[in-house]
Amino acid sequence: MGPLRALTPGRRSEITRKTSMPPLFILALGALGTAALAKVLARESRRVNAELDAQRRAEKAGTLDPRATLRRDPATGEYRPNDS
């Protein structure tokens, strides 16, 4: 008779009130997830900007041809800078 009594309309609100998560706990989890995502995105942004800055410095120094094209190497299938 326990499960039937739990489904009666009068007791339904009592059961959901006891088993639901407190709103403060849900907000704390959301804030923690948001902070973690922001940290990952900031780290990725710094990594990409460092790569782009290195590329720009190499182009300014003349060690990298800004107009270099890539050709597919038939032996390995990888793309390599065109030497001509």
Secondary structure as UniProt FT lines:
FT   HELIX           2..6
FT   HELIX           9..19
FT   HELIX           23..61
FT   TURN            66..67
FT   STRAND          70..72
FT   TURN            74..76
FT   STRAND          79..81
//
